[in-house]
Amino acid sequence: MKKPVLFLLMIIIASIVLAEDVKAITDNGKTVILHENGTWEILINENSQDSFDFRKINWGMSKSDVMKSEPFEWEEGELDPNTQVLYTNIDLMSEETMLVYYFNVNRVYQTRYIIKEIHSNKTEYWRVYKRLMVELKNKYGDPVSNYTGDPIWLDDLYQDDPNDWGMAIATGDMFALAKWNLPKNTISALIQGDNYKINIFLEFKANNIKVIEAEETDAF
C-alpha cells in the first residue's frame, strides 16, 4: 500500500473511533474532512480568496508571514522606528504597479497599489483610473456618496474638453477620490497631480488595528 493511502486510511479509522469529523492534511498538501461515517471529502475552499482580508493576507500578519504568503522578490524599507514596508513590482490591469505592504510594530495594517506605468498622453492616466473604478465598483459596489471617483475641479480651465483632463490633473486643476467603508477595510482610490506628474494610488487600510506612533513606544 502506498504511503499517502496508508496515511489517509489511518486518519479515517481514527475519525471513526472518535465519532466526529476530523480535518487532515494529506501527503500531497490537500486538506480533507473525514466524517464520522468513514467517508471523506476534499475541502475545496480552504484557501479561497474569501478567507483573506486582502490578496493572500489577513490584517495583523507579521512581515515574515506576509512574505511567506506572497512569495515575491521583496524590497524592504523603514519609514520610522515603528513602521516598515515591503514593496515589489507587479502587473495590475496591464499597468506596471508597485505593491506596498505597511507594518506597524510588525503588524500589517495598510497596503497600496501605486501605478508606475508611464504614459506620454496624460489623459491616458484618467482612462486607467476610470478602468480601475469599474473594477472596484463591480467588486465592492458604489463608493460613499461624497467621494465617488468623479472629477473634483479646483480650476475649470480644461473642464469642457475631456481630452485635456490629463493636463488638468497634471497641473493640479482636477483630482478624483473614491472611498469604500467596508466592515474590515477602508478603501481609497485617488488620482492627483502636481508639477506635470500624475499619481494613481489604491489603498486598503485595516479598520481594527490601532497604529502606534514612535513617541508612544519610546514612552514605555
N, C-alpha and C positions, 0 to 999 in steps of 0.2 A: 504494500500500500504506500502510495506516495506521501511524503511528509505533510504537505499542505492539507491533504484529505484527512489524514490521521489527526492532525491538529484540530480541524473543524469538527470531526466526529467526537473527539474528547470533550469539546466545548458543548456540543449538542447533548451528550449524555449527562454532563454536569447540569445543564439547564433543566433537564427532565427531573433530576433528583431534587433540585432546588424548587421546582414547580413555579418558576416565574420567568419572564422574558429577560434575556441577557444580551448586552451589546458586546461584540467581539471584533477584533481586527484580524483578518486572515494574513497569511504569509505574503500575499501579493498586495497588501495595503488596503484592501477594501473593508468597509465597515458593514457588518451583518447583524441583524436582530434574530436571536434564537428564541423561539416561542416555547411555552411550556408543553405544547403538544408534540414537540420534537421537530417541527418544521422550522425553516429559516428563510430569510429574505435579505437581499442586499439593500442597504439604506442609501437610496439614490441621492437625496438632498442633504446629506450630512454636511457637505462643504459648499452648499449653494451660495450664490451671491447674497441671498436674502438674510443669511446668518451674520453678515458683516455690516458694520456701520458705514464703511467707505471702502470701495475696491475690495481688498482682501484683508482688511484690518478692522479692529474694534478700538474705539476710543480708550485711552488709558494704557495701551500696549507700550512696552519698553522699546527702546531703539533696536536692541538685538532681536526682539520678537518681530518687529516690522521688517527688518532686513531678511529674516527667515521666510516670512510670509510673502514678501515681494522681492524675489531674488534678482534684482537689477545690479548693475555696477554703480554703486552709490558713491557720491562725494559727501563729505561731512563738513559741517561748519558750526560756529558758535556765534549767536547774536548777543548774548550776555551770559553771566555765570549760571543763570537758571535755564537758558533757552538755547537748545541745539537744533540743528536742521540736518536732514538728509535730502539730497536732491540728485536728480538724474534726468536725462532727456528721453522722451517718449514721443510717439505719434498720437495726436488727438485730432480726429476729423481730417486727416491728411495734412495737418499742420505740425511743424516741429514745435514741441512744447516741453517746458520744464515742469516736472512733477516734484513738489516740495512737501516734505513732512516736517512739522514743527513739534518739538518736545519741550515740555516744561517739567523740570525735575524728573526727567526720564519717563514722562507720560505723553504719548502723542495726543494732542488736543486740537490740531488745526492742520489743514492741507491746502495746497494751492496748485492749480494748473496755471502756468504763465506762458502765453503764446509767444514763441520766439521767431516764427516764420517771418521773413522779410518780404514785403510786397511793394513794388515800385508804384503801383496805383494805390494811393492811400485809402480810397473808398473801398478797396477790397477788404480792409480791416473791418469796416462796418458790415460787409456781407458775411464775413466769418462770424462776427458777433451775432448776427441775426440767425445764422445756422445753428449756433450754439444755443440760442434762445429756443429754437424749435425743439431741439433735443431735450432741453431741460423741462419745457412745458409738457412734452409728451410723457416724461418720466415722473415729474413732481406736480403737475397741474399748473394752474395760474399762479404767478407771484403775488405778493402783497400789493394792495391797491395803490399805495403811494410810491412804490418802486417797481415799475412794470417792465423795465427794459426799453421803454420808448425814449426818444431823444429829449434831453433837457437842454434848453438853449440859454446861453449866457450872453450871446450876441447873435442877432438874426441875419448877419451879412450873407451867409450861404444857405439860409433856411429854405428858400424857394427852389433850389436846384439840388436834388438828391445826388447828382453826380459829383457834387463838390462837398458832400458831407464828410468825406475822409479828411479834406483840408480843414473843415470846421472843427473836427476832433483834434487834428494835429496842432492847431493854433489855440486850442482851449476854448473855442466858442461853443462847443457842444460836447456833452458826455451822456452816458446812459448807465443806469444801475437797476438791477433786478434783484429781489430778495425773496427767499422762501423760509418761512418759520416752521420747521418740522419738529416732531417730538424729540429726536435725538440731535439733529443738526440745524444750524442756521447756514443757508447757502446764499452767497452773493456772487453776481456776475457783473463785472464792471468793465467798461471801455472808456478810456480817457486819454488825453494827450497834452503835451506841452513842448514848446520849442521844436515843433515839427516831428516829434517822436510820439508814437501811439502805443499804448499798453492795453492788453486784454488779460484780465485776471478772473479766474473762477475759484472761489474759496469755499471750503467746507469747514465749519467750526463746531466743536462739541458743545452742547448746551449744559452738560452736567459736570464739567471739570473747571474748578477754580484755578486760575493762573496765579502762581505765587511769584511775586516780584523779588528781585535780588535783595532789596532792602529788608524784606520780611525774613529771608533766610539768614542774613547777617545778624539779625536781632536775636536769633535763637541761641 
